[in-house]
Amino acid sequence: MLDFPYGGLLGLIILFLDIYAIIKVAQSSASAGMKALWIVIILFLPILGLILWWLFGPK
């Protein structure tokens, strides 16, 4: 496998950014259905979901 020494740190950073994104989605003025959809996207696609939320998510 890959011997990436900072894998754990990178995982923690992604986890914290995903939690931040989920909190921001929950606090947004979007409809409940859109909030649920964004949260599911962020949970099931952690890195891609975070990038998509940053680019296209509710503000």
ZIFEN-V34437 format. One record per run of one state. SS is the DSSP state (H for helix, E for strand, L for the rest). FROM is the first residue (numbers start at 1). LEN is the number of residues. If there is no record, write none. Layout:
SS_FROM_LEN / SS_FROM_LEN
This chain:
L_1_6 / H_7_21 / L_28_4 / H_32_13 / L_45_1 / H_46_11 / L_57_3
